[in-house]
């Protein structure tokens, strides 16, 4: 089961990243990042975490 973290990177862009680094992306706003993460996790309420810390999308 996938778990995603949603937050902003060091440039202020919104990021959704799977905790094991298997997926993710950059998004226009928080709502878009959160929506992507919810869809990718099958809308499981415990599968999307919002971070107050900076997070980076690994490339």
C-alpha positions, 0 to 999 in steps of 0.5 A: 500500500502506498503512502504519500507525503504532501508539502512544499519544497525549498523553492515553495513548489507543492510536492506529493511524494510516495514515502519509498520514492516510487512516485510523486510529482510537482503541482500548481497548488496544495489542492492539486498535490493532495488530490493526486496523492488521494487518487494514487492511494485509493482515497485511504484516509490514513495514506496521505500525510501533510508535512510542515517541513520542507520535502524534496522530490528525488529525481 
